[in-house]
Amino acid sequence: MKKRTMLISGAGSGIGRGLAELASRDNWRVCVTDLDAESAEGTAKAIIAGGGEAEAFELDVTSQQSIQRVMDLLGDRPIDVLVNNAGLQYVSKLDDYPQEKWDLLLRVMLSGAGAMTRAVLPGMKRNGFGRIVNIGSIHSLVASPYKSAYVAAKHGLLGLSKVVALETAAWDITINTICPSYVRTPLVEKQIADQARQHGIGEDEVVREIMLRPMPKKAFISMEELYATVAFLVSDGARNITGQAIAIDGGWTAQ
């Protein structure tokens, strides 16, 4: 296929890095962006060492100036696919939740996704093609205690997707949100420790009774499963799938 360009936010580690590496093996040119410039560069170098094509950019999705700088550096090069992946977690009861943490999570995962989408849409419209994939969460669909800001932000992505789907219906542009249950990344590893502290139980019990218990299949989601879903959603075969939430949850929401 013709080599197209995929920009992934938060691609210095975790899900973003995994998707970037798998996309590069699938003939995508990857724009690796991350708040941590060194991490973004590390992902890009790994892709290039593996024979892929990648560029690294420092990007703060909460800063319009930072977003515009990346768009200026890209110039006329089209962004065919945007993956809104940048994210973070903070685990606390709402009555103890620091306001600055609440604001940060909403700025990164909801306002940041909106700002990135707004930045790439003009080019996608000019080119007559665009795919936007939001990396949501099972917590775009359900709630868990101690994650109020995260759940609010991830739920908000679904509303954002529906609005953008309607506003871009005249072009070959789609926007969808993938909603996986737990993927074993550094972010989830930190959550295990945080949840153990909040619930007063051991980390193994957190995995068994909190993370995997709601999933009939009792398994973490793999990076390959996530990428396979992204690859389908950005394909021509999914051109009429837009504004949707795609659950990859081992049966969690079927109950």
C-alpha atoms as an extended CHARMM CRD file, in Angstrom:
* protein
*
       255  EXT
         1         1  MET       CA              0.0000000000        0.0000000000        0.0000000000  PROA      1               0.0000000000
         2         2  LYS       CA              1.0120000000        3.6360000000       -0.3620000000  PROA      2               0.0000000000
         3         3  LYS       CA              2.9670000000        4.7010000000        2.7010000000  PROA      3               0.0000000000
         4         4  ARG       CA              0.8590000000        7.0190000000        4.8060000000  PROA      4               0.0000000000
         5         5  THR       CA              1.6250000000        8.9560000000        7.9650000000  PROA      5               0.0000000000
         6         6  MET       CA              0.3070000000        8.1890000000       11.4460000000  PROA      6               0.0000000000
         7         7  LEU       CA              0.8400000000       10.6390000000       14.3180000000  PROA      7               0.0000000000
         8         8  ILE       CA              0.6020000000        9.1290000000       17.7870000000  PROA      8               0.0000000000
         9         9  SER       CA              0.5900000000       11.2150000000       20.9520000000  PROA      9               0.0000000000
        10        10  GLY       CA              2.1500000000        9.8260000000       24.1030000000  PROA      10              0.0000000000
        11        11  ALA       CA              4.2290000000        7.4130000000       22.0210000000  PROA      11              0.0000000000
        12        12  GLY       CA              7.3520000000        7.4980000000       24.1660000000  PROA      12              0.0000000000
        13        13  SER       CA              6.2190000000        4.5090000000       26.2210000000  PROA      13              0.0000000000
        14        14  GLY       CA              3.3730000000        2.1250000000       26.9550000000  PROA      14              0.0000000000
        15        15  ILE       CA              0.4980000000        1.7480000000       24.5160000000  PROA      15              0.0000000000
        16        16  GLY       CA              1.7070000000        4.6210000000       22.3200000000  PROA      16              0.0000000000
        17        17  ARG       CA              5.1310000000        3.0930000000       21.8320000000  PROA      17              0.0000000000
        18        18  GLY       CA              3.6710000000       -0.3480000000       21.2010000000  PROA      18              0.0000000000
        19        19  LEU       CA              1.2850000000        0.9840000000       18.5610000000  PROA      19              0.0000000000
        20        20  ALA       CA              4.0430000000        3.0190000000       16.9170000000  PROA      20              0.0000000000
        21        21  GLU       CA              6.3310000000        0.0020000000       16.5960000000  PROA      21              0.0000000000
        22        22  LEU       CA              3.5770000000       -2.2300000000       15.2140000000  PROA      22              0.0000000000
        23        23  ALA       CA              2.3870000000        0.4500000000       12.7800000000  PROA      23              0.0000000000
        24        24  SER       CA              5.9100000000        0.8990000000       11.4300000000  PROA      24              0.0000000000
        25        25  ARG       CA              6.0580000000       -2.8200000000       10.6300000000  PROA      25              0.0000000000
        26        26  ASP       CA              2.7890000000       -2.3570000000        8.7450000000  PROA      26              0.0000000000
        27        27  ASN       CA              4.3230000000        0.1900000000        6.3460000000  PROA      27              0.0000000000
        28        28  TRP       CA              3.2260000000        3.3170000000        8.2070000000  PROA      28              0.0000000000
        29        29  ARG       CA              5.4650000000        6.3530000000        8.5180000000  PROA      29              0.0000000000
        30        30  VAL       CA              5.1380000000        7.2380000000       12.2050000000  PROA      30              0.0000000000
        31        31  CYS       CA              5.3260000000       10.6550000000       13.8520000000  PROA      31              0.0000000000
        32        32  VAL       CA              6.2670000000        9.7650000000       17.4120000000  PROA      32              0.0000000000
        33        33  THR       CA              5.2470000000       12.5090000000       19.8190000000  PROA      33              0.0000000000
        34        34  ASP       CA              5.5800000000       12.7230000000       23.5770000000  PROA      34              0.0000000000
        35        35  LEU       CA              5.9090000000       15.2840000000       26.3520000000  PROA      35              0.0000000000
        36        36  ASP       CA              9.2560000000       13.6180000000       27.0870000000  PROA      36              0.0000000000
        37        37  ALA       CA             11.4090000000       14.3820000000       24.0390000000  PROA      37              0.0000000000
        38        38  GLU       CA             13.9980000000       11.7730000000       25.0040000000  PROA      38              0.0000000000
        39        39  SER       CA             11.3550000000        9.0280000000       25.2120000000  PROA      39              0.0000000000
        40        40  ALA       CA              9.9290000000       10.0310000000       21.8190000000  PROA      40              0.0000000000
        41        41  GLU       CA             13.4060000000        9.9120000000       20.3280000000  PROA      41              0.0000000000
        42        42  GLY       CA             13.9640000000        6.4780000000       21.8450000000  PROA      42              0.0000000000
        43        43  THR       CA             10.8330000000        5.1030000000       20.2000000000  PROA      43              0.0000000000
        44        44  ALA       CA             11.7440000000        6.6410000000       16.8430000000  PROA      44              0.0000000000
        45        45  LYS       CA             15.2780000000        5.2540000000       16.9890000000  PROA      45              0.0000000000
        46        46  ALA       CA             13.9600000000        1.7640000000       17.7900000000  PROA      46              0.0000000000
        47        47  ILE       CA             11.6130000000        1.9500000000       14.7950000000  PROA      47              0.0000000000
        48        48  ILE       CA             14.3780000000        3.1240000000       12.4680000000  PROA      48              0.0000000000
        49        49  ALA       CA             16.7270000000        0.4070000000       13.7640000000  PROA      49              0.0000000000
        50        50  GLY       CA             14.0400000000       -2.1140000000       12.8580000000  PROA      50              0.0000000000
        51        51  GLY       CA             13.8430000000       -0.8360000000        9.2870000000  PROA      51              0.0000000000
        52        52  GLY       CA             10.8380000000        1.4490000000        9.7480000000  PROA      52              0.0000000000
        53        53  GLU       CA             10.3670000000        5.1550000000        9.1280000000  PROA      53              0.0000000000
        54        54  ALA       CA              9.7840000000        7.5260000000       12.0430000000  PROA      54              0.0000000000
        55        55  GLU       CA             10.3170000000       11.0560000000       13.2900000000  PROA      55              0.0000000000
        56        56  ALA       CA             10.2800000000       12.2030000000       16.9030000000  PROA      56              0.0000000000
        57        57  PHE       CA              8.6700000000       15.4010000000       18.1870000000  PROA      57              0.0000000000
        58        58  GLU       CA              8.3860000000       16.8570000000       21.6560000000  PROA      58              0.0000000000
        59        59  LEU       CA              4.6830000000       17.5950000000       22.1640000000  PROA      59              0.0000000000
        60        60  ASP       CA              2.6030000000       18.8760000000       25.0470000000  PROA      60              0.0000000000
        61        61  VAL       CA             -1.0170000000       18.2610000000       24.0420000000  PROA      61              0.0000000000
        62        62  THR       CA             -2.1840000000       20.7810000000       26.6600000000  PROA      62              0.0000000000
        63        63  SER       CA             -0.2730000000       23.6030000000       24.9300000000  PROA      63              0.0000000000
        64        64  GLN       CA             -1.6090000000       25.1650000000       21.7360000000  PROA      64              0.0000000000
        65        65  GLN       CA              1.8480000000       26.6350000000       21.1410000000  PROA      65              0.0000000000
        66        66  SER       CA              3.4500000000       23.1760000000       21.3360000000  PROA      66              0.0000000000
        67        67  ILE       CA              0.8340000000       21.6780000000       19.0160000000  PROA      67              0.0000000000
        68        68  GLN       CA              1.2950000000       24.4770000000       16.4820000000  PROA      68              0.0000000000
        69        69  ARG       CA              5.0690000000       24.0530000000       16.6020000000  PROA      69              0.0000000000
        70        70  VAL       CA              4.7420000000       20.3800000000       15.6160000000  PROA      70              0.0000000000
        71        71  MET       CA              2.2780000000       21.2250000000       12.8520000000  PROA      71              0.0000000000
        72        72  ASP       CA              4.6750000000       23.8950000000       11.5460000000  PROA      72              0.0000000000
        73        73  LEU       CA              7.5600000000       21.4060000000       11.5590000000  PROA      73              0.0000000000
        74        74  LEU       CA              5.4560000000       18.9440000000        9.5680000000  PROA      74              0.0000000000
        75        75  GLY       CA              4.6090000000       21.6400000000        7.0330000000  PROA      75              0.0000000000
        76        76  ASP       CA              2.6350000000       20.3630000000        4.0660000000  PROA      76              0.0000000000
        77        77  ARG       CA              3.1540000000       16.7130000000        4.9400000000  PROA      77              0.0000000000
        78        78  PRO       CA             -0.3080000000       15.2230000000        5.5050000000  PROA      78              0.0000000000
        79        79  ILE       CA             -1.2920000000       13.4790000000        8.7250000000  PROA      79              0.0000000000
        80        80  ASP       CA             -3.4550000000       10.6360000000        7.4720000000  PROA      80              0.0000000000
        81        81  VAL       CA             -4.1180000000        9.1250000000       10.8850000000  PROA      81              0.0000000000
        82        82  LEU       CA             -4.1320000000       10.7060000000       14.3340000000  PROA      82              0.0000000000
        83        83  VAL       CA             -4.0330000000        8.4500000000       17.3750000000  PROA      83              0.0000000000
        84        84  ASN       CA             -4.9760000000       10.3910000000       20.5160000000  PROA      84              0.0000000000
        85        85  ASN       CA             -3.1780000000        8.3090000000       23.1050000000  PROA      85              0.0000000000
        86        86  ALA       CA             -1.4820000000       10.7060000000       25.5510000000  PROA      86              0.0000000000
        87        87  GLY       CA             -2.6720000000        9.9670000000       29.0460000000  PROA      87              0.0000000000
        88        88  LEU       CA             -1.9210000000        9.5770000000       32.7240000000  PROA      88              0.0000000000
        89        89  GLN       CA             -3.6240000000        8.2750000000       35.8460000000  PROA      89              0.0000000000
        90        90  TYR       CA             -4.1040000000        9.3840000000       39.4290000000  PROA      90              0.0000000000
        91        91  VAL       CA             -5.8760000000        7.1940000000       41.9680000000  PROA      91              0.0000000000
        92        92  SER       CA             -7.6330000000        8.8150000000       44.9310000000  PROA      92              0.0000000000
        93        93  LYS       CA            -11.0190000000        9.2340000000       46.5640000000  PROA      93              0.0000000000
        94        94  LEU       CA            -12.7880000000       12.3080000000       45.2070000000  PROA      94              0.0000000000
        95        95  ASP       CA            -12.8320000000       14.0630000000       48.5780000000  PROA      95              0.0000000000
        96        96  ASP       CA             -9.0220000000       13.7720000000       48.6900000000  PROA      96              0.0000000000
        97        97  TYR       CA             -8.4260000000       14.3950000000       44.9730000000  PROA      97              0.0000000000
        98        98  PRO       CA             -6.0420000000       17.3390000000       44.4180000000  PROA      98              0.0000000000
        99        99  GLN       CA             -7.6900000000       19.8930000000       42.1230000000  PROA      99              0.0000000000
       100       100  GLU       CA             -4.4830000000       20.3550000000       40.1340000000  PROA      100             0.0000000000
       101       101  LYS       CA             -4.3860000000       16.6160000000       39.3850000000  PROA      101             0.0000000000
       102       102  TRP       CA             -8.0460000000       16.6190000000       38.3300000000  PROA      102             0.0000000000
       103       103  ASP       CA             -7.4280000000       19.5600000000       35.9960000000  PROA      103             0.0000000000
       104       104  LEU       CA             -4.2950000000       17.9640000000       34.5240000000  PROA      104             0.0000000000
       105       105  LEU       CA             -6.0120000000       14.6710000000       33.6730000000  PROA      105             0.0000000000
       106       106  LEU       CA             -8.8920000000       16.4650000000       31.9490000000  PROA      106             0.0000000000
       107       107  ARG       CA             -6.5260000000       18.7800000000       30.0610000000  PROA      107             0.0000000000
       108       108  VAL       CA             -4.3630000000       15.9370000000       28.7580000000  PROA      108             0.0000000000
       109       109  MET       CA             -6.9270000000       13.2690000000       27.9170000000  PROA      109             0.0000000000
       110       110  LEU       CA             -9.9560000000       15.3120000000       26.8600000000  PROA      110             0.0000000000
       111       111  SER       CA             -8.9520000000       18.8820000000       26.0100000000  PROA      111             0.0000000000
       112       112  GLY       CA             -5.6850000000       17.5920000000       24.5210000000  PROA      112             0.0000000000
       113       113  ALA       CA             -7.5080000000       15.1140000000       22.2940000000  PROA      113             0.0000000000
       114       114  GLY       CA             -9.8300000000       17.8810000000       21.1360000000  PROA      114             0.0000000000
       115       115  ALA       CA             -6.9450000000       20.2400000000       20.4170000000  PROA      115             0.0000000000
       116       116  MET       CA             -5.0140000000       17.6180000000       18.4470000000  PROA      116             0.0000000000
       117       117  THR       CA             -8.1020000000       16.7080000000       16.4470000000  PROA      117             0.0000000000
       118       118  ARG       CA             -8.7410000000       20.3720000000       15.6600000000  PROA      118             0.0000000000
       119       119  ALA       CA             -5.1300000000       20.7550000000       14.4900000000  PROA      119             0.0000000000
       120       120  VAL       CA             -5.2050000000       17.8960000000       11.9690000000  PROA      120             0.0000000000
       121       121  LEU       CA             -8.7230000000       18.3080000000       10.5750000000  PROA      121             0.0000000000
       122       122  PRO       CA             -7.9570000000       21.0980000000        8.0570000000  PROA      122             0.0000000000
       123       123  GLY       CA             -5.2830000000       18.9720000000        6.3860000000  PROA      123             0.0000000000
       124       124  MET       CA             -7.4700000000       15.8800000000        6.3850000000  PROA      124             0.0000000000
       125       125  LYS       CA            -10.2700000000       17.8480000000        4.7200000000  PROA      125             0.0000000000
       126       126  ARG       CA             -7.8940000000       19.2200000000        2.0690000000  PROA      126             0.0000000000
       127       127  ASN       CA             -6.6350000000       15.7200000000        1.3240000000  PROA      127             0.0000000000
       128       128  GLY       CA            -10.0910000000       14.1620000000        1.3530000000  PROA      128             0.0000000000
       129       129  PHE       CA             -9.0080000000       11.4830000000        3.8080000000  PROA      129             0.0000000000
       130       130  GLY       CA             -8.4790000000       11.1480000000        7.5440000000  PROA      130             0.0000000000
       131       131  ARG       CA             -8.7650000000        8.6830000000       10.3670000000  PROA      131             0.0000000000
       132       132  ILE       CA             -8.7820000000        9.6240000000       14.0500000000  PROA      132             0.0000000000
       133       133  VAL       CA             -8.5580000000        6.9540000000       16.7150000000  PROA      133             0.0000000000
       134       134  ASN       CA             -8.9510000000        7.8620000000       20.3730000000  PROA      134             0.0000000000
       135       135  ILE       CA             -7.3960000000        5.4670000000       22.8360000000  PROA      135             0.0000000000
       136       136  GLY       CA            -10.1640000000        5.4070000000       25.3900000000  PROA      136             0.0000000000
       137       137  SER       CA            -10.6000000000        2.7770000000       28.0470000000  PROA      137             0.0000000000
       138       138  ILE       CA            -13.0920000000        0.3820000000       29.5510000000  PROA      138             0.0000000000
       139       139  HSD       CA            -13.5610000000        3.4260000000       31.7810000000  PROA      139             0.0000000000
       140       140  SER       CA            -15.0720000000        5.2370000000       28.8020000000  PROA      140             0.0000000000
       141       141  LEU       CA            -18.0150000000        2.8650000000       29.3620000000  PROA      141             0.0000000000
       142       142  VAL       CA            -18.0430000000        1.9450000000       33.0600000000  PROA      142             0.0000000000
       143       143  ALA       CA            -16.6880000000        3.3860000000       36.3070000000  PROA      143             0.0000000000
       144       144  SER       CA            -14.3670000000        2.2590000000       39.0710000000  PROA      144             0.0000000000
       145       145  PRO       CA            -13.8190000000        3.8960000000       42.4540000000  PROA      145             0.0000000000
       146       146  TYR       CA            -10.8840000000        6.2580000000       43.0210000000  PROA      146             0.0000000000
       147       147  LYS       CA            -10.5890000000        7.2150000000       39.3230000000  PROA      147             0.0000000000
       148       148  SER       CA            -13.0400000000       10.1120000000       39.0200000000  PROA      148             0.0000000000
       149       149  ALA       CA            -10.9840000000       12.3930000000       36.7540000000  PROA      149             0.0000000000
       150       150  TYR       CA             -9.8090000000        9.5350000000       34.5270000000  PROA      150             0.0000000000
       151       151  VAL       CA            -13.3380000000        8.1560000000       34.1180000000  PROA      151             0.0000000000
       152       152  ALA       CA            -14.7180000000       11.6330000000       33.4030000000  PROA      152             0.0000000000
       153       153  ALA       CA            -12.0660000000       12.2920000000       30.7470000000  PROA      153             0.0000000000
       154       154  LYS       CA            -12.4680000000        8.9090000000       29.0630000000  PROA      154             0.0000000000
       155       155  HSD       CA            -16.2630000000        9.2050000000       29.0210000000  PROA      155             0.0000000000
       156       156  GLY       CA            -15.8350000000       12.6390000000       27.4620000000  PROA      156             0.0000000000
       157       157  LEU       CA            -13.9310000000       11.1620000000       24.5170000000  PROA      157             0.0000000000
       158       158  LEU       CA            -17.0930000000        9.3750000000       23.4130000000  PROA      158             0.0000000000
       159       159  GLY       CA            -19.0350000000       12.6160000000       23.2210000000  PROA      159             0.0000000000
       160       160  LEU       CA            -16.1700000000       14.3150000000       21.3870000000  PROA      160             0.0000000000
       161       161  SER       CA            -16.0680000000       11.4770000000       18.8430000000  PROA      161             0.0000000000
       162       162  LYS       CA            -19.7880000000       11.6760000000       18.1410000000  PROA      162             0.0000000000
       163       163  VAL       CA            -19.6790000000       15.4210000000       17.5120000000  PROA      163             0.0000000000
       164       164  VAL       CA            -16.6160000000       15.2310000000       15.2490000000  PROA      164             0.0000000000
       165       165  ALA       CA            -18.1860000000       12.3030000000       13.3520000000  PROA      165             0.0000000000
       166       166  LEU       CA            -21.1750000000       14.4950000000       12.5330000000  PROA      166             0.0000000000
       167       167  GLU       CA            -19.0600000000       17.5070000000       11.6270000000  PROA      167             0.0000000000
       168       168  THR       CA            -16.8380000000       15.5070000000        9.2250000000  PROA      168             0.0000000000
       169       169  ALA       CA            -19.5240000000       13.3780000000        7.5730000000  PROA      169             0.0000000000
       170       170  ALA       CA            -19.0650000000       15.1670000000        4.2310000000  PROA      170             0.0000000000
       171       171  TRP       CA            -15.4510000000       13.9250000000        3.9300000000  PROA      171             0.0000000000
       172       172  ASP       CA            -13.7870000000       10.5040000000        4.0310000000  PROA      172             0.0000000000
       173       173  ILE       CA            -12.8650000000       11.1560000000        7.6650000000  PROA      173             0.0000000000
       174       174  THR       CA            -13.7760000000        8.9630000000       10.6170000000  PROA      174             0.0000000000
       175       175  ILE       CA            -13.2560000000        9.1860000000       14.3510000000  PROA      175             0.0000000000
       176       176  ASN       CA            -13.7060000000        6.3200000000       16.7840000000  PROA      176             0.0000000000
       177       177  THR       CA            -12.7380000000        5.4400000000       20.3330000000  PROA      177             0.0000000000
       178       178  ILE       CA            -11.1610000000        2.1250000000       21.3010000000  PROA      178             0.0000000000
       179       179  CYS       CA            -12.1570000000        1.0530000000       24.8160000000  PROA      179             0.0000000000
       180       180  PRO       CA             -9.8140000000       -1.6610000000       26.0960000000  PROA      180             0.0000000000
       181       181  SER       CA             -9.8090000000       -3.1250000000       29.5470000000  PROA      181             0.0000000000
       182       182  TYR       CA             -6.4090000000       -3.4470000000       31.1650000000  PROA      182             0.0000000000
       183       183  VAL       CA             -3.2550000000       -3.5700000000       29.0270000000  PROA      183             0.0000000000
       184       184  ARG       CA             -0.1610000000       -4.3930000000       31.0900000000  PROA      184             0.0000000000
       185       185  THR       CA              1.8320000000       -1.1910000000       30.6060000000  PROA      185             0.0000000000
       186       186  PRO       CA              3.9560000000        0.8830000000       33.0360000000  PROA      186             0.0000000000
       187       187  LEU       CA              0.8570000000        3.0360000000       33.6840000000  PROA      187             0.0000000000
       188       188  VAL       CA             -1.1350000000       -0.0350000000       34.7250000000  PROA      188             0.0000000000
       189       189  GLU       CA              1.7440000000       -1.3450000000       36.8480000000  PROA      189             0.0000000000
       190       190  LYS       CA              1.6370000000        1.9230000000       38.7930000000  PROA      190             0.0000000000
       191       191  GLN       CA             -2.1340000000        1.6110000000       39.1200000000  PROA      191             0.0000000000
       192       192  ILE       CA             -1.7080000000       -1.8330000000       40.6770000000  PROA      192             0.0000000000
       193       193  ALA       CA              0.4370000000       -0.3430000000       43.4450000000  PROA      193             0.0000000000
       194       194  ASP       CA             -1.9060000000        2.6380000000       43.9090000000  PROA      194             0.0000000000
       195       195  GLN       CA             -4.9990000000        0.4310000000       44.0560000000  PROA      195             0.0000000000
       196       196  ALA       CA             -3.3310000000       -1.8750000000       46.5660000000  PROA      196             0.0000000000
       197       197  ARG       CA             -2.6880000000        1.1260000000       48.8000000000  PROA      197             0.0000000000
       198       198  GLN       CA             -6.2120000000        2.5550000000       48.4520000000  PROA      198             0.0000000000
       199       199  HSD       CA             -7.9480000000       -0.7900000000       49.0580000000  PROA      199             0.0000000000
       200       200  GLY       CA             -5.5170000000       -2.0500000000       51.6910000000  PROA      200             0.0000000000
       201       201  ILE       CA             -4.8220000000       -5.3200000000       49.8580000000  PROA      201             0.0000000000
       202       202  GLY       CA             -1.8670000000       -6.9540000000       48.0990000000  PROA      202             0.0000000000
       203       203  GLU       CA             -0.9180000000       -6.2790000000       44.4760000000  PROA      203             0.0000000000
       204       204  ASP       CA             -1.6840000000       -9.8450000000       43.3610000000  PROA      204             0.0000000000
       205       205  GLU       CA             -5.1580000000       -9.4640000000       44.8190000000  PROA      205             0.0000000000
       206       206  VAL       CA             -5.6140000000       -6.1700000000       42.9450000000  PROA      206             0.0000000000
       207       207  VAL       CA             -4.8470000000       -7.9430000000       39.6590000000  PROA      207             0.0000000000
       208       208  ARG       CA             -7.0560000000      -10.9290000000       40.4360000000  PROA      208             0.0000000000
       209       209  GLU       CA            -10.0210000000       -9.3020000000       42.2030000000  PROA      209             0.0000000000
       210       210  ILE       CA            -10.1650000000       -5.7500000000       40.8170000000  PROA      210             0.0000000000
       211       211  MET       CA             -8.6160000000       -5.7540000000       37.3510000000  PROA      211             0.0000000000
       212       212  LEU       CA             -9.3670000000       -9.1990000000       35.9250000000  PROA      212             0.0000000000
       213       213  ARG       CA            -12.4140000000      -10.2380000000       37.9830000000  PROA      213             0.0000000000
       214       214  PRO       CA            -14.9200000000       -8.2120000000       35.8600000000  PROA      214             0.0000000000
       215       215  MET       CA            -13.5660000000       -9.8240000000       32.6650000000  PROA      215             0.0000000000
       216       216  PRO       CA            -15.0430000000      -13.2470000000       31.8860000000  PROA      216             0.0000000000
       217       217  LYS       CA            -11.9360000000      -14.0380000000       29.8360000000  PROA      217             0.0000000000
       218       218  LYS       CA             -9.6460000000      -13.1000000000       32.7760000000  PROA      218             0.0000000000
       219       219  ALA       CA             -6.8140000000      -11.8290000000       30.5970000000  PROA      219             0.0000000000
       220       220  PHE       CA             -4.9430000000       -8.5910000000       29.9720000000  PROA      220             0.0000000000
       221       221  ILE       CA             -5.3800000000       -7.1200000000       26.4900000000  PROA      221             0.0000000000
       222       222  SER       CA             -2.3180000000       -7.4720000000       24.2440000000  PROA      222             0.0000000000
       223       223  MET       CA             -0.7160000000       -4.7200000000       22.1940000000  PROA      223             0.0000000000
       224       224  GLU       CA             -1.2890000000       -6.8080000000       19.0690000000  PROA      224             0.0000000000
       225       225  GLU       CA             -5.0360000000       -6.8530000000       19.7400000000  PROA      225             0.0000000000
       226       226  LEU       CA             -5.0680000000       -3.0750000000       20.1280000000  PROA      226             0.0000000000
       227       227  TYR       CA             -3.1050000000       -2.5050000000       16.9340000000  PROA      227             0.0000000000
       228       228  ALA       CA             -5.2820000000       -4.9110000000       14.9610000000  PROA      228             0.0000000000
       229       229  THR       CA             -8.3030000000       -2.8250000000       15.9330000000  PROA      229             0.0000000000
       230       230  VAL       CA             -6.5370000000        0.4170000000       15.0020000000  PROA      230             0.0000000000
       231       231  ALA       CA             -5.4820000000       -1.0810000000       11.6660000000  PROA      231             0.0000000000
       232       232  PHE       CA             -9.0690000000       -2.0210000000       10.8620000000  PROA      232             0.0000000000
       233       233  LEU       CA            -10.5130000000        1.3470000000       11.8640000000  PROA      233             0.0000000000
       234       234  VAL       CA             -8.0670000000        3.2420000000        9.6270000000  PROA      234             0.0000000000
       235       235  SER       CA             -8.6890000000        0.9780000000        6.6440000000  PROA      235             0.0000000000
       236       236  ASP       CA            -11.0040000000        1.6540000000        3.7040000000  PROA      236             0.0000000000
       237       237  GLY       CA            -13.1880000000       -1.1840000000        4.9310000000  PROA      237             0.0000000000
       238       238  ALA       CA            -14.1340000000        0.8960000000        7.9840000000  PROA      238             0.0000000000
       239       239  ARG       CA            -14.9280000000        4.1220000000        6.1350000000  PROA      239             0.0000000000
       240       240  ASN       CA            -18.5140000000        4.0930000000        7.4050000000  PROA      240             0.0000000000
       241       241  ILE       CA            -17.6350000000        3.2530000000       10.9970000000  PROA      241             0.0000000000
       242       242  THR       CA            -17.4820000000        6.5940000000       12.7840000000  PROA      242             0.0000000000
       243       243  GLY       CA            -18.4570000000        8.0460000000       16.1380000000  PROA      243             0.0000000000
       244       244  GLN       CA            -18.3130000000        4.5780000000       17.6780000000  PROA      244             0.0000000000
       245       245  ALA       CA            -16.9390000000        3.0890000000       20.8860000000  PROA      245             0.0000000000
       246       246  ILE       CA            -15.1900000000       -0.2410000000       20.2420000000  PROA      246             0.0000000000
       247       247  ALA       CA            -14.9260000000       -2.3060000000       23.4250000000  PROA      247             0.0000000000
       248       248  ILE       CA            -12.0370000000       -4.7680000000       23.7650000000  PROA      248             0.0000000000
       249       249  ASP       CA            -12.9450000000       -5.9620000000       27.2260000000  PROA      249             0.0000000000
       250       250  GLY       CA            -13.0630000000       -9.7480000000       27.4440000000  PROA      250             0.0000000000
       251       251  GLY       CA            -16.8110000000       -9.6240000000       27.9500000000  PROA      251             0.0000000000
       252       252  TRP       CA            -16.7930000000       -7.0270000000       30.7890000000  PROA      252             0.0000000000
       253       253  THR       CA            -19.6620000000       -4.9440000000       29.3890000000  PROA      253             0.0000000000
       254       254  ALA       CA            -21.6790000000       -7.9730000000       28.2210000000  PROA      254             0.0000000000
       255       255  GLN       CA            -22.7030000000       -8.6880000000       31.8280000000  PROA      255             0.0000000000
